[in-house]
């Protein structure tokens, strides 16, 4: 966790870091995740059971005066980690697994004291979800056992109020999971404790009307970089105030917040923006940020940016500003594309949101994989006639749009995660919204033919596609045609599509341990039909809680008198530590022949079944 400056680190089982086979292949900026098959981990297990970490500045300062301060931690998957009030922690989680945390809230001195606890998770990559419980309810919260949850796309915050009947003082437990590999920052905050901000990493927060939430950040000696504070208002209205900590005011609570020098306000879908004068940051120091709620309930994302680019997720549009105090009207962003496979295209849109300015500045976008090689550019002036839209009061909103064909850009990167570097420049002061989206390549459809069993799989965000030739009603083939999915793991939904890559026309949702049958229309003339199989996220005790599915799929005609596979009820029974198998009877619709069947039983920790 970097607090000032910009660091990178590598991990190795070799204390000299010279053996490249047992050292991470590239430096990490925030989190290094070592799988059980990674070179450093395997070598450490086979050797002295030790891993070594080397931290170095990501970029040296011009005069060598820049200090880099950070904390470092390591943990094994599944370990319960402590959360401290106001101190962010970093984590990484695999799909369907859980990172676990806990924190303690003591009984207050007064029973009339009202307490609100905010737990926030901010994605660095992926889309983590958040679940929380009291220890009395459960010590292992997950998507089925929880008292509070946050499952929004992107950043999430949940608020635990002491007035709730669910609230109990003592230990609280938190579970973080994701449907895709994810890294994130997590924090808990209550009372007047000051939350620490990390350079370039947004943190989510909630504040009620009249309340003040306190944050702090440390600025090194900034001779060239500008220290900025940005609060994206997602709901409600807030005011931010920034002060430099003094010897007489060592804590945020002790400060007088009525005479604020650097302040800004913002409403929903706007930004509250403060640029600190360079004379205040040239010698470094500790700064306090107070966020005051103006509406009844206010949701926001707050970031302090100094040396590092601002980290954004593809799913999160970001409102920003280049103010009059800026020496150069340029901003940099480090954007994570939430994909497991290379995208077909990347779209970057930057829209001027200031509807009051009479004269609009020119906005330019530069983008690419590396800062020193930003090949792709777009300008608002080049497409002004096409992209200008009339805003409130008849003013013009200028938009710069950039579309990049990513097939060549990412041709050497076959698997995620994918990071994209974006630079926004303006000819003058401007307030704008930055959005980065992707277009995934259309997956090749698998051809289905009658009498064939095809094994398939799907995830929640990655459906499987199939195509088939449907004979005309004048042919000898039966007019009773259907697609059957035999669910082996998870739960699926079958949809007939209007066209290849089109939207759903007819949809059938499956139940656990039952076949899913989708009728296929037979027309007068032959045509090509398209079917999509989607995995459904689970909320029960069955295997579908993991959000992925495996299945067999086949095209059947009226001649098929039974399902592809029929298993007697209760053929597999698990009780306590005993597993018993009953005879399984099944047949195929193609020729009625018998086949062997294989059971795969996976035992998982308490609270999980598969």
C-alpha positions in Angstrom: 0.0 0.0 0.0 1.7 3.2 -1.2 1.0 6.4 0.8 3.5 8.7 -0.9 5.5 8.3 -4.1 5.2 5.4 -6.5 6.7 2.0 -5.8 7.0 -1.4 -7.6 8.0 -4.8 -6.2 9.0 -8.3 -7.3 8.7 -11.6 -5.5 11.2 -14.5 -5.6 12.2 -17.6 -3.7 15.8 -16.6 -4.5 17.2 -14.1 -2.0 19.5 -12.7 -4.7 16.6 -12.3 -7.2 19.0 -13.5 -10.0 17.1 -16.7 -10.9 14.5 -15.6 -13.4 12.6 -18.9 -13.2 11.7 -18.4 -9.6 11.1 -14.6 -9.7 7.9 -12.9 -10.9 8.3 -11.9 -14.5 7.3 -8.3 -14.1 7.1 -5.8 -11.3 3.8 -5.3 -9.5 2.4 -1.9 -8.6 0.0 -2.9 -5.8 -0.7 -6.6 -5.6 1.2 -9.8 -6.6 -0.9 -13.0 -6.7 1.1 -16.2 -6.7 -0.9 -19.3 -7.8 0.0 -22.8 -6.5 1.7 -23.5 -9.8 3.7 -20.3 -10.0 7.5 -20.6 -10.1 8.3 -18.6 -7.0 5.7 -20.5 -4.9 6.7 -24.0 -6.1 10.4 -23.3 -5.5 9.7 -21.9 -2.1 7.7 -25.0 -1.0 10.4 -27.3 -2.3 13.2 -25.1 -0.7 13.5 -23.2 2.5 9.7 -22.3 2.6 10.6 -18.6 2.2 9.6 -15.9 -0.2 11.6 -12.7 -0.7 10.2 -9.3 -1.8 12.2 -6.4 -3.2 10.6 -3.0 -3.3 12.0 -0.1 -5.5 10.8 3.3 -6.7 8.7 3.0 -9.9 10.4 6.1 -11.3 13.3 8.1 -9.7 12.8 11.7 -8.9 14.7 14.4 -10.8 16.6 15.6 -7.7 16.4 12.5 -5.6 14.4 14.3 -2.9 11.1 12.3 -3.4 10.4 9.8 -0.6 8.3 6.7 -1.1 6.4 5.5 1.9 4.4 2.3 2.0 3.2 -0.7 4.0 3.6 -4.3 2.9 1.7 -7.4 3.9 1.4 -11.1 2.8 -1.3 -13.6 3.5 -2.4 -17.1 2.3 -5.7 -17.6 0.7 -8.6 -18.2 3.2 -6.8 -16.6 6.2 -9.0 -14.3 8.2 -7.3 -10.9 8.2 -8.0 -8.0 10.6 -9.4 -4.7 9.4 -8.5 -1.6 11.4 -10.7 1.5 11.5 -9.6 4.0 8.9 -6.8 1.9 7.4 -7.3 0.5 3.9 -6.1 -3.0 3.1 -5.5 -4.7 -0.3 -6.6 -8.1 -1.4 -7.0 -10.5 -4.3 -9.6 -13.2 -4.8 -10.2 -16.0 -7.3 -13.6 -16.7 -8.8 -16.0 -18.5 -6.3 -13.5 -18.2 -3.5 -13.7 -15.8 -0.5 -11.3 -13.5 1.2 -12.2 -13.1 4.8 -11.8 -10.2 7.2 -13.0 -9.2 10.7 -13.1 -6.1 12.9 -14.2 -5.4 16.5 -16.5 -2.6 17.7 -16.6 -2.2 21.5 -19.7 -1.3 23.5 -20.2 2.6 23.7 -20.2 4.4 27.0 -23.7 5.7 26.3 -26.5 3.6 25.0 -27.9 6.7 23.3 -24.9 7.0 21.1 -25.7 6.3 17.4 -23.0 4.6 15.4 -22.7 4.1 11.6 -20.1 1.7 10.2 -19.2 1.9 6.5 -17.4 -1.0 4.8 -16.1 -0.1 1.3 -14.5 -2.1 -1.4 -12.9 -0.5 -4.4 -11.9 -2.7 -7.4 -8.5 -2.4 -8.9 -9.2 -5.2 -11.3 -12.4 -7.3 -11.7 -15.7 -6.7 -9.8 -15.6 -7.9 -6.1 -18.8 -8.3 -4.1 -19.1 -7.7 -0.4 -21.0 -9.6 2.4 -21.0 -8.9 6.2 -22.4 -10.5 9.3 -22.1 -10.2 13.1 -20.3 -13.1 14.8 -23.6 -14.1 16.4 -25.1 -14.7 13.0 -22.1 -16.3 11.2 -18.3 -16.1 11.1 -18.2 -17.0 7.4 -20.5 -14.6 5.4 -21.1 -15.4 1.8 -23.7 -14.9 -1.0 -26.1 -17.2 0.9 -25.5 -16.2 4.5 -25.3 -12.5 5.1 -26.9 -9.7 6.9 -25.6 -6.9 4.8 -24.4 -7.1 1.2 -23.0 -5.0 -1.7 -23.3 -6.5 -5.2 -23.1 -3.4 -7.4 -20.9 -3.3 -10.5 -17.7 -1.5 -9.5 -17.2 0.1 -6.1 -19.4 -1.0 -3.3 -20.2 0.4 0.2 -22.5 -1.0 2.9 -23.5 0.8 6.0 -24.2 -0.9 9.3 -26.3 1.2 11.6 -26.4 0.6 15.4 -30.2 1.3 15.3 -30.7 -1.8 13.2 -32.1 -4.9 14.9 -29.3 -6.9 13.2 -26.5 -4.9 14.8 -24.5 -6.4 17.7 -21.4 -4.8 19.3 -18.4 -7.1 19.1 -16.8 -8.9 16.2 -18.0 -8.4 12.7 -17.1 -10.6 9.8 -16.7 -9.7 6.1 -16.4 -11.9 3.0 -15.2 -10.7 -0.4 -15.8 -12.8 -3.6 -16.0 -12.3 -7.3 -17.1 -14.0 -10.5 -13.8 -13.2 -12.1 -10.2 -12.8 -10.8 -10.2 -9.6 -8.8 -7.9 -7.3 -6.9 -9.3 -4.6 -4.6 -8.9 -2.2 -1.8 -11.1 -2.6 1.3 -11.6 -0.4 4.3 -13.9 0.0 7.4 -14.7 3.3 9.0 -16.7 4.5 12.0 -16.7 7.5 14.3 -14.3 10.4 13.9 -11.4 8.2 12.7 -9.5 9.6 9.7 -9.4 7.3 6.6 -6.1 7.2 4.7 -6.1 7.9 1.0 -3.6 6.2 -1.4 -2.2 8.1 -4.3 -4.4 7.5 -7.4 -6.8 5.0 -5.8 -10.4 6.0 -5.4 -12.2 5.0 -2.2 -16.0 4.8 -1.8 -17.8 6.5 1.0 -21.3 7.4 2.4 -22.1 10.4 4.5 -25.5 11.6 6.0 -26.8 15.1 6.0 -24.7 17.4 8.3 -22.1 14.7 9.1 -18.4 15.0 8.2 -16.2 12.1 7.1 -12.5 12.7 7.4 -9.7 11.5 5.1 -5.9 12.2 5.0 -3.1 11.9 2.5 0.6 12.6 2.6 2.2 14.6 -0.2 5.9 14.3 -0.9 7.9 17.2 -2.2 6.0 18.0 -5.3 8.2 20.3 -7.4 6.5 19.3 -10.7 3.3 17.3 -10.0 0.1 19.0 -9.0 -1.7 17.5 -5.9 -5.4 17.2 -6.6 -8.5 16.0 -4.7 -11.5 14.7 -6.6 -14.9 13.5 -5.2 -17.3 11.9 -7.7 -20.8 12.3 -6.4 -22.9 9.2 -7.2 -26.0 10.2 -5.2 -26.9 13.3 -3.2 -24.8 16.4 -2.7 -21.5 16.9 -0.8 -18.9 19.6 0.0 -15.2 18.8 0.4 -12.8 20.9 2.3 -9.0 20.4 2.3 -6.6 21.6 5.0 -3.0 21.2 5.8 -2.4 19.6 9.1 -0.6 21.9 11.6 1.1 21.3 14.9 -1.8 22.8 16.8 -4.4 20.8 14.9 -3.0 17.2 14.8 -6.3 15.5 14.2 -9.2 16.1 11.8 -11.6 16.4 14.7 -9.6 19.2 16.3 -9.7 21.3 13.1 -12.0 24.3 12.6 -14.0 23.4 9.5 -15.9 26.6 9.3 -13.1 28.6 7.7 -12.2 26.4 4.7 -9.6 27.8 2.3 -9.8 25.0 -0.4 -13.3 23.8 -0.9 -15.7 22.6 -3.6 -19.2 21.2 -3.9 -20.9 18.7 -6.2 -24.2 17.1 -6.8 -25.2 13.7 -8.3 -23.2 12.8 -11.4 -20.8 15.8 -10.8 -17.4 16.2 -9.4 -16.2 18.3 -6.4 -12.7 19.3 -7.4 -9.8 21.0 -5.5 -6.3 21.7 -6.8 -3.8 22.5 -4.0 -1.4 25.5 -4.7 2.1 24.3 -5.5 3.6 26.6 -2.8 1.6 24.5 -0.3 2.9 21.1 -1.6 6.4 21.9 -2.7 7.8 20.9 0.7 5.4 18.1 1.3 3.2 17.5 4.3 0.0 15.9 5.7 -3.4 17.0 4.4 -6.8 16.4 5.8 -10.0 16.2 3.7 -13.4 16.7 5.2 -16.5 15.5 3.3 -19.8 17.0 4.5 -23.2 15.6 3.5 -25.7 18.1 2.3 -28.6 15.8 1.2 -30.2 13.2 3.5 -27.9 10.4 2.2 -24.8 10.9 0.0 -22.7 8.4 -1.9 -19.3 9.4 -3.4 -15.9 8.2 -4.5 -12.9 10.2 -3.3 -9.3 10.2 -4.6 -6.1 12.2 -4.0 -3.8 12.2 -7.0 -0.2 13.3 -6.9 2.5 11.3 -8.7 0.5 8.3 -9.9 -2.2 8.0 -12.6 -5.7 7.6 -11.3 -6.8 4.0 -11.3 -10.2 3.4 -12.9 -12.3 0.4 -13.7 -14.0 0.0 -17.1 -17.4 -0.2 -15.4 -17.0 3.2 -13.7 -17.4 6.5 -15.6 -15.4 9.2 -13.9 -16.2 12.9 -13.6 -13.1 15.1 -13.4 -11.9 18.7 -13.9 -8.9 20.7 -15.1 -9.2 24.0 -13.2 -7.7 27.4 -13.7 -5.0 26.7 -11.2 -3.5 23.9 -13.4 -0.2 24.7 -15.1 -0.8 22.1 -17.8 -4.3 20.9 -18.7 -3.4 17.2 -18.8 -4.6 14.2 -16.8 -3.6 10.5 -16.9 -5.6 7.4 -16.1 -4.7 3.7 -15.6 -7.9 1.9 -16.8 -8.6 -1.8 -16.1 -10.6 -3.6 -18.8 -12.7 -6.2 -17.0 -12.2 -9.0 -19.6 -10.7 -12.5 -19.5 -10.1 -12.5 -23.3 -8.8 -9.7 -25.6 -11.5 -7.2 -26.6 -12.4 -6.6 -30.2 -12.5 -2.8 -29.7 -11.8 -0.2 -27.0 -13.9 2.9 -26.8 -12.8 6.0 -25.0 -15.3 8.9 -24.6 -14.5 12.3 -23.0 -17.5 14.7 -22.7 -17.4 18.3 -21.6 -20.0 18.5 -18.9 -19.8 22.2 -18.2 -23.1 23.5 -19.6 -22.4 27.2 -18.5 -19.2 27.9 -20.4 -19.7 30.1 -23.5 -16.4 29.0 -25.2 -15.6 25.4 -25.3 -11.9 24.2 -25.1 -10.6 21.6 -27.4 -10.3 18.1 -25.7 -7.8 15.6 -26.9 -7.5 11.9 -26.0 -4.4 9.8 -26.3 -4.4 6.1 -25.5 -2.4 2.9 -25.7 -0.8 0.2 -23.7 2.3 2.1 -22.5 2.7 5.8 -21.5 5.7 6.2 -23.8 3.8 4.7 -26.8 0.3 6.3 -26.8 -0.4 5.7 -30.5 -4.1 6.5 -30.7 -5.5 10.0 -30.6 -8.9 11.7 -31.0 -9.9 15.4 -30.7 -13.2 17.1 -30.0 -12.5 19.7 -32.7 -12.0 17.0 -35.4 -15.5 15.6 -34.8 -17.3 18.8 -33.5 -20.0 18.8 -36.2 -20.8 15.2 -35.6 -20.5 14.7 -31.9 -21.7 18.0 -30.4 -24.9 17.7 -28.5 -27.1 20.4 -27.2 -27.0 20.5 -23.4 -29.1 22.4 -20.8 -30.0 25.9 -21.7 -29.1 25.4 -25.3 -25.3 25.2 -24.6 -23.1 22.8 -26.5 -21.5 19.7 -24.9 -18.3 18.9 -26.8 -17.3 15.2 -27.0 -14.0 13.6 -28.0 -14.5 9.9 -29.0 -11.8 7.4 -29.7 -12.3 3.8 -31.0 -9.3 1.5 -31.2 -9.3 -1.9 -33.0 -7.8 -4.0 -30.2 -7.2 -7.2 -32.1 -3.8 -5.8 -33.2 -3.2 -3.8 -30.1 -3.5 -6.8 -27.8 -2.3 -9.5 -30.2 0.5 -10.6 -27.8 -1.8 -10.7 -24.8 -4.1 -13.7 -25.0 -5.4 -13.7 -21.4 -6.4 -10.9 -19.0 -6.1 -8.8 -17.0 -5.8 -6.0 -19.6 -4.8 -2.5 -18.6 -5.2 0.6 -20.8 -3.4 3.9 -20.5 -5.5 7.1 -21.2 -4.3 10.7 -21.3 -6.8 13.6 -21.6 -5.5 17.0 -22.6 -7.4 20.3 -22.9 -6.7 23.7 -24.4 -8.1 25.3 -21.2 -10.1 24.7 -18.0 -12.8 22.1 -18.4 -15.1 19.8 -16.5 -15.6 16.4 -18.2 -16.7 12.8 -17.9 -14.4 10.0 -19.0 -15.8 6.6 -20.0 -13.9 3.6 -21.2 -15.9 0.7 -22.6 -15.0 -2.4 -24.7 -16.6 -4.6 -27.3 -16.0 -8.3 -27.0 -15.5 -10.4 -30.1 -18.5 -12.5 -31.2 -17.9 -16.0 -30.1 -17.9 -18.7 -32.7 -21.1 -20.7 -32.5 -21.0 -24.5 -32.3 -23.0 -26.4 -34.9 -25.6 -28.8 -33.5 -26.8 -31.9 -35.5 -29.5 -34.3 -34.4 -28.2 -37.3 -32.5 -25.0 -35.7 -31.2 -24.2 -34.9 -27.6 -22.0 -31.8 -27.3 -20.3 -30.9 -24.0 -20.4 -27.2 -23.2 -19.7 -24.7 -20.4 -20.7 -21.1 -19.6 -20.0 -18.4 -17.1 -22.4 -15.7 -15.9 -20.7 -13.1 -18.2 -19.7 -15.5 -21.0 -22.6 -17.4 -22.5 -22.2 -20.3 -25.0 -23.6 -20.0 -28.6 -24.9 -22.7 -30.9 -26.3 -22.8 -34.4 -28.3 -25.4 -36.4 -30.1 -25.8 -39.7 -33.8 -26.2 -39.3 -35.4 -28.1 -42.2 -38.6 -26.7 -43.8 -41.9 -28.2 -42.9 -42.2 -29.7 -46.4 -39.3 -32.1 -45.7 -39.6 -35.6 -44.1 -38.2 -34.4 -40.8 -40.5 -34.1 -37.8 -41.9 -30.6 -37.1 -41.3 -31.3 -33.4 -37.8 -29.8 -32.9 -36.2 -28.8 -29.6 -32.8 -28.1 -28.0 -32.2 -30.0 -24.8 -29.5 -29.0 -22.2 -28.6 -31.6 -19.6 -27.3 -29.7 -16.6 -24.2 -31.3 -15.0 -23.1 -28.4 -12.9 -24.9 -25.2 -12.1 -28.0 -23.9 -13.7 -28.6 -22.5 -17.2 -31.0 -20.5 -19.3 -31.7 -21.3 -23.0 -32.6 -18.5 -25.4 -33.5 -18.6 -29.1 -31.9 -15.6 -30.8 -33.5 -13.4 -33.5 -30.3 -13.6 -35.5 -26.6 -14.4 -35.0 -25.4 -12.2 -32.2 -28.9 -10.8 -31.8 -31.2 -10.5 -28.8 -33.2 -13.3 -27.1 -36.6 -14.1 -28.6 -37.8 -17.1 -26.5 -36.2 -18.0 -23.1 -36.5 -21.0 -20.9 -34.9 -21.0 -17.4 -33.7 -24.3 -15.9 -34.2 -25.7 -12.5 -31.3 -27.5 -10.6 -30.9 -31.2 -11.6 -33.5 -31.0 -14.4 -33.1 -30.9 -18.1 -33.9 -27.6 -19.9 -35.9 -27.9 -23.1 -36.2 -25.1 -25.7 -38.7 -25.6 -28.6 -37.4 -24.6 -32.0 -39.9 -23.2 -34.5 -40.1 -25.0 -37.8 -41.0 -22.8 -40.8 -42.1 -23.5 -44.3 -38.6 -22.9 -45.7 -35.3 -24.1 -44.1 -33.4 -21.5 -42.0 -30.5 -21.1 -39.6 -31.5 -21.0 -35.9 -29.3 -19.7 -33.1 -29.4 -20.6 -29.4 -27.6 -19.0 -26.5 -26.9 -20.9 -23.2 -26.3 -18.6 -20.2 -25.2 -19.6 -16.7 -27.3 -18.2 -13.9 -25.8 -16.9 -10.7 -27.0 -19.0 -7.7 -28.6 -18.1 -4.4 -29.2 -21.5 -3.0 -27.3 -24.4 -1.5 -26.8 -26.1 -4.9 -23.8 -26.0 -7.1 -25.1 -22.9 -9.0 -23.8 -20.6 -6.3 -20.5 -20.5 -8.1 -22.0 -18.8 -11.1 -20.7 -21.2 -13.8 -22.3 -24.2 -15.5 -21.3 -27.3 -17.4 -23.8 -29.2 -19.5 -24.5 -31.4 -22.5 -26.6 -29.9 -25.3 -28.2 -31.6 -28.3 -30.8 -31.1 -31.0 -33.8 -33.5 -30.7 -36.7 -34.3 -33.0 -40.1 -35.8 -32.3 -38.6 -39.3 -32.7 -36.9 -38.9 -29.3 -39.3 -40.4 -26.7 -37.1 -39.7 -23.6 -34.5 -37.4 -22.4 -30.9 -37.7 -23.3 -29.9 -38.8 -19.8 -32.4 -40.1 -17.2 -31.0 -40.7 -13.7 -33.2 -42.2 -11.0 -34.1 -39.9 -8.2 -31.8 -40.0 -5.2 -29.2 -41.9 -7.2 -26.5 -40.1 -5.2 -26.9 -39.5 -1.5 -24.5 -37.8 0.9 -25.1 -38.0 4.6 -22.6 -36.9 7.2 -19.3 -38.6 6.0 -21.0 -41.5 4.1 -21.4 -41.5 0.3 -23.6 -44.2 -1.3 -24.5 -44.8 -4.9 -27.7 -46.3 -6.3 -27.8 -47.9 -9.7 -28.1 -45.2 -12.5 -30.4 -46.0 -15.4 -30.0 -43.8 -18.5 -30.1 -44.0 -22.2 -29.4 -41.7 -25.2 -32.1 -40.5 -27.6 -29.9 -41.3 -30.6 -29.8 -45.1 -30.5 -31.1 -46.2 -27.1 -27.8 -47.8 -26.1 -26.5 -47.9 -22.5 -23.4 -46.0 -21.5 -21.3 -45.8 -18.3 -21.7 -42.9 -16.0 -19.1 -41.1 -13.8 -19.8 -39.4 -10.5 -17.4 -36.6 -9.5 -17.9 -35.7 -5.8 -16.0 -32.7 -4.5 -15.9 -32.0 -0.7 -15.5 -28.3 0.1 -15.3 -26.5 3.5 -18.4 -26.0 5.6 -20.8 -23.7 3.9 -20.1 -24.8 0.4 -21.6 -27.7 -1.6 -20.9 -28.8 -5.2 
